[in-house]
Amino acid sequence: MGSRSIRTTAPPLTGWRLLPAALFSLVLTSLHTQAETTDSAHPSPPSEGQHILLATRAEYRASYKKGVPIRGSAIRTLEKLENGDWQYRFDVSSFIVDISETLHFQWNDSQLLPIKYNYERSGWVKSKQSNASFDWQSKQVRYDINNDSRTISIPPLTLDRLGYQLQLRLDLARGKEEMHYTVADKGRLREFVFAVTGEESLQGENSSFPCVVVEKIREPDSSRQTKLWFAQQQGYLLVKMSQVEPDGEKYQIVLQKAQVGDQIFEPRIK
């Protein structure tokens, strides 16, 4: 149910599922699709026009509800480094768990090229640290999770579990309506598909603003539902995500304020 795995030569690492953590990480284990492959050592960029990245800081309010509601906050930042590469961060804070994800990547003609991904978790849960190093010359990624290591082969255009979320936003800005991504996740390749399903205006504290609505495409027998709203006039910034599990659990994040380049955006969605 959910995403489909692509076989690799290495056995998958043992996964984990922590519901509050899944909320704050935008339900990362349930939002991942296969991209085209080429014979080059580096991923070939798409043919559409290049999209310019802008430094971004976005603050979200997050909630998880099954019985007693759980609330927390999350911050996403995107910044250009001195060497010309980019860094994308996602930091979560709650009374149960703190999560920090960092991606170091290159940006080439509207295509994200992951270099190094790092994950850290702490709080009232078992601590965890992992990282993934992408070697595009050998077309491999090495995973180090606690005391375990794995190396798998990857096709061109493979993304990491944080970078595909940024690529989705940027592909929407380029006018794409169906997005396919191959994501390297904990020692295996996963396939994820997203599709634009319509447009909708969300109500903020003082005004409404137009959004494009995207849904995660799942197996026909899956009852899990994931919807994402991206603000069209704010560079397709993610402003809301809602996921309903088969047992009725509900995750939601909503944007409170953000800065994209020089533009400040404070929707404070209800």
N, C-alpha and C positions, 0 to 999 in steps of 0.2 A: 504494500500500500504506500502511496506517496511516490517518491523518486525511485528511479530504477538504477541499479548498479551495473557498471560495465566491468567485465572480468579483467583482471590483471594477473601478472605472474606472481605477485606477492600476496599472501593471505591478509585479509583485513585485520586491522587492529581492533581490540575490544572497544565498542562504543559506549556512550553513557547518555543518559537522558535525565535531566533535572528540570522540572517544570518551570519554576520561577526563572532559572537561568535561560531557558528557552525563550521565555517571554522577552527578556531584555536583549537578547541577541537576535531579535526579529525572527525567532523560531528558525534558526540557521539550519538545523537538520532537516527542515521540511521545505525550504525555499531553494533548490539547486537545479543542464541539458546539453545535449551533444552538439558541438560545433564542427564545422568542416575541417578537414585535414589537408595538409600540403606536405611537400617533401623538403621544405626549407628548414633551417635550424631554428629560425625565429618565426613566430606567428605572422602570417600575412595580414596586413590591415585591410579592413573592408573598403569597398570602392567609393562609398559615400564621402561627402565633404568632411573635413576634419572639424571636430568639436573642441572648443577651447576650454580647458579646465580653469576653474576659479577657486581660490581659497574659500573654504566654507567652514562654518561652525553652526551646528544645529543642536538645540536642547529639546528633549522629549520628556513627556510624562508617560509612565508605563503602568499598566495594571493587569492583574491576573485574577480571575474569579472562578472559584469552585467552592461554594460555601462562604468562607470568610475572604473578602477581597484582600489582595496584596498589592501594594503600590511602591513605586521607586522612580528613579530618574535615569536618563541616559544622555550621553553627549557624543556626537559625531563631529570629527574635525578632518579637514582635508587641507594640506599645505604643501607648497613646493619647497624642496630642499636646496641647499646651496649648490649642489652638484648637478642640479637640473632634474633629479628624480622627484618622486612624490611620496608623501606619507599619508595614509588613511588610518584613522583611529576610531575606535568605538569603546567608550567607557561607561560601565554600568555601576550604579550604587543603590543598594537597598539594605535593609536590616538583616537579610538572609545571606546575600551573596554579593561580592564585588567581582566584576569581570572586566578585563582589559584586553582588547584585541588591537594589534598594530600590523599594518601592511606597508611594506616598502615596495614600490613599483615604478615602472617606466611607462610613459604614455607616448604612443606612436600612431599618428593618423587615426585617432578615435578608437584605438584598441589598447586596453590595459594589459600590461605584461608584468605579472607578479614576480618579485625577486625573493622576498623574505616575508613570511607570515609568522606572527607570534601570538600566543594565547596564554593568559594567566587568570586563574580563578582562586578566590580566597573568601573567607567569611565563616559562617556557621555550616559549612559544608567541607567535604574533603578537598584540600588544595590540589591544584593541578596546573602544570605548565607544559606547553608543547610548542613546537615551531616546525615550520616547513621551509626548506631551502630549494628554490627552483634553479636548475642548471639547464638552460636552454640549448647550450652547445651539445650536451649529451641527451637532451630530451628526457630528463629525469627530475623527480622531486624526492628529496630525503625528508622523512618525518622523524622527529625525536619527541616522544611522549613519555615523560617521566624517565624510566630507565629502559624504555623500549625504542628501537629504531627500525625503520622500514624505508626502502627505496623502491619506487615504482616508475615505470615508463609512462610518459604522457605525450599526447598528440599536441600539435600546435593549437593555439587559442585556448588552452586549458587555463582555468582561473582557480583561485583559492576561495575558501568559504566566506571571506569578507569582500574580496574584490569583485565578485560577480554581482553583488548588490549595487556597487557603484557603476559597473558596466551597464546594468539594467537601466538605471536612471539616465545615463548618457545615450544609450540606444533609443530610448523614448524621445529624447530631445532631437534626435536625428530623424524622427518620423517612423521608426519601426513599430509594427503592430503585433508581431510575434517574435519572441526572443528565445533562442536556444543556447544553452551553455553547458560545457563540460567542466565539472568542478572536482578538483582533487581534494578529498576530505578523509583524513585519518587513514591513509594507506590504501584507498581505493578511489575509483573514478565514479562519479555520480552524474546522472543526466537530469537536467531541469528545463522546463518549458514554461514560459509566461506569455499571456496574450492580453491585448487591450480589449476590454469588453464594453466600454462606453465612456461617457463623461458625466460629471456630477459636480455641483457647487456645494462646498462645505461651509458651514457657518462658524465664523470665528467670534471673538469677543465683541468686535465692532463692525465687522462686515463679512460678506461671503466672498469666496474666490473659486474660480473654475479649476477643476482637477480632471485628469485622465484616470480612469479606473482600470487596474490590472489585476488579473487573477492567475494564480498558480494552476497550471493544467496538471491534473492527476489521473491516476488510473480510473477507468469507468466505475469500479466497485468501491472507490474511496469516498467516505462521507466527510472527510476533513475538508474545510473550506478556508481559503486564504485570499484576502482581498487587500490591495494596496492602492492608496490615492497619492498621485503626484501632482504638485502645483505647476500648471503650465506656464504661468507668468513669472515664476521664480526658478527658472532653469530646471524644471521637473524635479524639484526637491521632494523627497518623501515627506508627506505631512500626516499620514495616518496609515496604520496597518492593523487589520483585525483578522484573527484566526479562531475558528471554532472547531474543537476536537469532537470526535464521534461520541464521547461520553458527556458532552455539554460544556467542558472546560472552555473558557474564553480568554484569549490574550488580546491586548490592544495597546498600541502606542500612538500618541498624538503629539504633534509639534507644538511647542510653546513659543519659541522664538529662534531666529536664525539670521546669519549674515552670510550672503553669497557675494563675494567680491566686495563692492562698496554698497550693496543693497541690503538694507535691514528689513526683516520680515517678522512680524509678531502676530500671528493669527490667534494664538491661545484658543485652540479648538476646544469646544465643550466636550 
